[in-house]
């Protein structure tokens, strides 16, 4: 007789049917399998800085552990870190915030989840770029709402024009979610255009949320926060990218003062508090010692950007006019292929270069684009370029 346990039929949320897998994770998994077989893989798929967390941050975490600072914190985070972020906005953006508007979250993903629950109701429409970070549309789906994809073009810096916003807004639209700098395109929304977008949304009665997690990793003189232009906008940011704390899972959001109480209630219910050790460690990210290290790393990313973009263009890839931020090149592969998923699979299996297909980021021209991340050393990038040359020759 078979006494093995049998799994009962479990009904899952119908919203999950609309949630797409994160293809870059599949690429990373296959790359790891190939490495176990002895293959040398050049990793240009993952959006994670290759530098370890800066030593002042690690040392601060050790001190916090030695002090026993391992308990829950208040749901919006420790006041010292929130005050450091207030000073960060004052210094970098000349913006005055009150501490209460800042909530520390378990990564930017935790911040996006909180904001989705805060701002999105069943049946709402939320305008987002296509292409965009894939989890954004999935968070909207999970709220039984509709991501309203705006097909953005290279000719317009992969950001929406006002005429497109007029075209795609619908009666049930309640918000506009943007990113500057953008994943996967590495482009920003320039100040005057961002101001116009904020005015357009205000006239339409829509909330605006801007993902600013790649700020700091930018290669332009003027990199505005939306809070410089409209204090009623929502912001999500992170310690993962510029600050190099990916595995620490720490981010923050900024909300209007009128929403603070509701945001705190959600934080209490969704995650109780962000990691106490990560918060105390992050205090050191704002020290002068850490800032010097982070600026040096940003300069290294700029050097990699210049090298990779020049080499890709020489090989025949079409790129944005300017890669203004983040650490990605969103490359048009139409000269070589009309199937980005097959292109990336062949590049990995035959040539040992891991990259991410455009289909991970949306629908519009998804088969025409591939994202290359310059989150590996110059030496590895040089190897990757030689393998790309062999692949497309």
C-alpha positions, 0 to 999 in steps of 0.5 A, a space after each residue: 500500500 502506498 502511504 506516501 503523502 500526496 499534495 492536495 489541490 491548492 488554488 492559487 491567486 488568479 493574479 499569478 497567471 499574469 506574473 511573468 518569470 524574471 528571465 534574467 534569473 533563468 540566465 543566471 541559473 544556466 550560467 552557473 550550470 555551465 560554470 560547474 561544467 568548467 566553462 568560463 562565463 562572462 557575466 553581462 546579465 546581472 544588475 549587481 555591482 561586482 564590487 563588494 560592499 565598501 569596508 566602512 559599511 561592513 565595519 559599521 555592521 560588525 560594530 552593530 553586531 557587537 553592540 547587540 543591535 539585532 532587535 526589531 526597529 520601528 517600522 519606518 526605520 531608525 531615526 539616525 538613518 532617516 536623518 542621514 537620508 534627509 541630509 543626503 537630499 539636502 546636500 545632493 538635491 537642495 531639497 528639504 524633507 522632514 524625517 517622517 516622509 522617509 520610510 526604510 524598506 527591505 530593499 527597493 522591492 519592499 518599497 515598491 510592494 508597499 507603494 503598490 498596496 498604498 496607491 493601486 486599487 482593483 481595476 486601476 490603470 498605471 502608466 509605465 514604460 515599455 521597456 521597464 524593470 519587469 517586477 513593476 508590471 508584476 506588482 501592478 498585476 498582483 493588485 488586480 490592476 492594469 499596467 498600461 504600457 507606453 512603447 518608448 523609442 530610442 529616438 526619445 531617450 526611451 522615455 515617454 513624450 507628452 503626446 504619448 501620455 495623452 495617447 495612453 491615458 485612460 479614464 481608469 488611469 490613476 498613476 504614472 510610474 517612471 524610472 530615472 535612470 532607467 533599467 534596462 535602458 540607462 537613460 534619464 528623464 531630463 529636468 525640463 521634461 520631468 517638470 513637464 511630466 509632473 505638470 501633466 500628471 497634476 492636471 490629470 489628477 494622477 499620482 507620480 512614482 519615480 524609481 531613482 535607485 540608480 541615482 549616484 550611478 549617473 554620468 551627466 551633470 544634472 541628475 534631478 530627483 523628482 522631489 526637486 520639482 514636485 514634493 507630492 510625488 512618490 520616490 523609491 530608492 535603494 542602497 543596492 546599486 550606488 551604495 553597493 549593498 545588494 545582499 543587505 536588502 535595504 531601500 527607502 521610499 519618500 511619500 507626501 506628508 499626508 500619506 505618512 500614517 497610512 504608509 506606516 500602517 502598511 510597513 507594520 503589516 508587510 514587513 514589521 521593519 527592515 533589517 536592523 543590522 543593515 540599517 546600522 551598517 548603512 549609516 556608514 554609507 554617508 561618511 566621507 570615507 565611504 563617499 570617496 570609495 563610492 565616487 571611485 567606483 562610479 568612475 570605474 563604471 563610467 570607464 566601463 560604459 565608455 569602453 563597452 558602448 564604443 565596442 558595441 557600436 563598432 561591432 554594429 549594435 545600435 545604442 541610445 545616443 547617451 547612456 546617462 546612468 545605471 550600468 546597462 547598455 540596451 542594444 539593438 541587435 536587429 542587424 544580427 537577429 530578430 529573436 533576442 531570446 535565441 540570440 542570448 541563448 546562443 551567446 551563452 551556450 556557444 560563446 560563454 557570454 551571459 546577457 538578458 533578452 529584451 523580452 524580460 522588460 516588456 513587449 515593444 520591440 522586445 525581440 530587437 533588444 538585448 541588455 548588457 550589464 557592465 557590472 564586471 571588470 574591464 578585463 572580463 569586458 574585454 574578453 566578452 567583447 572578443 567573444 561577441 565579435 566572434 559571435 556576430 562576425 
